[in-house]
Amino acid sequence: MPEPLTDCVAGYVSGAVGIAIGNPLDIIKVQLQNSSSSARPSPSPSLSGSDELLLTSSPSTENVVSTTRIAGRKVIGYRYLQSLLHGVAAPILGYGALNALLFASYSISLRALDEISPTVPDIAKIFTAGTIAGLSTFVISAPTELIKCRAQVSHGSLRPGSAASERVRISSWMVCKEILKHEGVLGFFKGGLVTSFRDGFGYGIYFWVYGAAKNWKVVDVETSMQHVIHLLIAGGLAGCMSWASIFPLDVIKTRYQAQLVHDASLHPTERYTSTWDCARKTYVAGGIRSFFRGMNVTMIRAFMVNAVQFGTYEWMVKIIEG
């Protein structure tokens, strides 16, 4: 099988596995990022979802910590199990395709850079190839992230005359229909610019750290188990370093994408007119800490997901190549 096709298949499988494992913590991350110390933008009643995901917000550190603990405890509750699937359909389908495109683009870019600039240090070529690969995923990443964020931050609303346990739950498909209805096709690419910056720089760091950690020799000859552990740690470190480098951008992206343009409950001063306006209002409302809300959950998720993801990728490549 040609190498780009191998990367596509291995990338798709590893991406789908990674997002399935990391979705519960991703829900908590998105909820925390979208929480505010002031009036919090909320989806309109037509985009109603699970009340199990509703998190309180406050400017105080104590309440932010409390919010994280409450969200974490709900993960293990029976009634919360259904909520773990919120927004997962879009990323499982989309992120698998994104990962396939990402790894294939990275492989092609790296080979091209080797031919064009053979004297350039490998570290620079790996970062550049990762950045190119990250930018190439825009057409999939932007709409997938938008749908995922809106599904995950949706609040519960009651049907007329229904009980509290019969709240409407939003799906990725419902989000798609609402976007097409109120914002058109271009609505799927809201926040696309900040998503591109995030993915370009983030994936540059991602592949560079993984390449460096993978080639770092602890012992001269590794056993099979040591090699597996080595790859898992390298993948986990790559994920953590990548997310740490672009986390404020991800907060801005999440808050901007999660706000609905047709939400009549928003005061004009609360509405984000651009990603820059979102960043400014986020800072005014909660200070610099607002740009790092949910980072603790993200680091746990990043290590787990990317350790498994890179491990799955390497395993799939080995199987395909025989």
C-alpha positions, -999 to 999 in steps of 0.1 A, spaced: 0 0 0 14 35 -9 27 54 22 2 83 20 -27 58 19 -12 39 48 -10 72 68 -47 79 59 -59 46 71 -38 45 103 -46 82 109 -84 77 106 -85 47 129 -62 64 155 -82 96 154 -116 78 159 -102 58 188 -86 89 204 -118 110 203 -140 82 216 -117 78 246 -113 115 252 -149 127 247 -160 127 284 -131 149 294 -135 170 263 -171 178 273 -158 191 307 -131 211 290 -155 228 266 -180 236 294 -153 251 316 -139 272 287 -173 285 278 -181 294 315 -179 331 324 -174 353 354 -202 375 341 -233 370 320 -227 337 301 -238 334 265 -263 306 263 -278 288 233 -314 296 225 -342 273 236 -344 258 200 -309 244 207 -318 226 239 -296 199 253 -288 181 286 -290 199 319 -265 174 332 -238 194 314 -248 228 329 -219 242 349 -221 272 372 -195 300 368 -180 326 391 -150 349 391 -137 332 422 -111 304 420 -131 284 445 -161 282 423 -141 273 393 -125 244 412 -159 234 425 -173 234 390 -145 211 378 -151 187 407 -189 187 401 -184 180 364 -159 152 371 -183 136 396 -211 136 371 -190 116 347 -194 85 368 -231 89 374 -256 67 356 -278 95 343 -247 113 330 -236 84 308 -259 95 280 -244 130 281 -210 116 274 -221 111 238 -230 147 234 -212 161 204 -193 129 198 -208 119 165 -193 149 146 -158 145 160 -157 107 156 -166 110 119 -148 143 114 -118 138 135 -111 104 119 -110 121 85 -91 150 100 -64 127 114 -62 108 81 -56 141 63 -32 153 90 -9 123 90 -9 120 52 -2 157 47 26 156 73 42 126 56 40 142 21 52 176 34 82 161 53 93 142 22 90 173 1 110 194 25 137 167 26 140 169 -12 139 207 -14 161 216 16 182 185 25 206 207 46 179 222 68 180 207 104 154 179 109 139 198 138 129 227 116 115 205 88 94 185 113 79 216 128 73 231 93 57 199 80 35 197 111 24 233 106 15 227 69 -4 195 79 -23 214 106 -33 242 82 -44 216 56 -70 202 80 -90 235 81 -118 224 58 -126 195 82 -114 210 115 -134 243 115 -170 228 110 -162 198 131 -151 219 161 -180 243 157 -206 214 157 -189 197 187 -187 228 208 -223 238 203 -235 203 210 -214 201 242 -223 234 257 -261 231 250 -284 236 280 -315 216 288 -349 229 281 -383 214 289 -409 205 264 -443 222 273 -459 202 301 -431 177 304 -412 166 335 -377 177 344 -364 143 334 -378 147 299 -355 174 287 -347 177 250 -312 165 241 -293 180 212 -274 160 187 -248 169 161 -274 166 134 -297 191 152 -268 215 154 -261 212 117 -297 220 109 -297 250 131 -265 264 116 -279 260 80 -311 276 90 -297 307 108 -262 311 94 -260 293 61 -231 272 48 -205 298 58 -218 295 94 -199 262 96 -166 281 93 -173 306 121 -140 310 140 -121 295 111 -92 319 113 -84 313 150 -89 276 144 -63 277 116 -38 296 138 -44 271 166 -40 240 144 -11 253 124 11 262 154 -3 234 176 4 206 152 39 220 145 47 216 182 28 182 182 49 165 156 81 181 167 77 169 204 67 134 193 96 131 169 121 143 196 106 121 223 104 90 201 140 93 191 152 99 227 170 68 238 168 58 274 184 24 269 205 11 240 182 -18 232 145 -17 242 124 -47 249 89 -49 231 72 -36 263 97 -8 268 92 3 232 54 4 236 57 24 268 82 47 251 57 54 222 28 60 247 48 85 267 61 102 236 25 106 223 13 118 257 40 144 259 33 156 224 -3 161 232 4 180 264 30 203 249 8 210 219 -23 219 240 -2 240 264 12 261 235 -22 270 221 -47 268 250 -56 305 251 -64 303 214 -86 273 220 -105 291 248 -112 320 224 -122 296 196 -146 277 219 -163 308 233 -167 324 199 -180 293 182 -204 284 210 -222 317 209 -253 316 186 -258 346 163 -296 342 166 -297 341 204 -321 369 213 -314 366 250 -279 382 245 -274 418 253 -255 436 225 -226 442 249 -224 404 255 -223 395 218 -190 387 202 -185 405 169 -151 389 161 -126 366 177 -106 397 188 -137 411 204 -143 377 221 -107 378 235 -111 414 247 -144 407 265 -132 375 280 -102 393 295 -124 421 308 -148 397 324 -124 373 341 -88 385 335 -59 364 323 -72 333 342 -101 331 318 -77 320 291 -66 290 311 -99 278 325 -102 240 321 -65 235 314 -60 209 342 -87 187 326 -72 193 292 -37 181 302 -51 149 316 -72 143 284 -43 153 261 -19 128 276 -44 99 276 -58 106 241 -25 112 223 -7 84 240 -34 60 227 -37 78 194 0 77 185 2 41 198 -28 31 176 -12 49 147 21 31 150 3 -2 155 -19 3 124 11 12 102 29 -19 114 -2 -41 106 -7 -25 71 29 -27 61 32 -63 74 
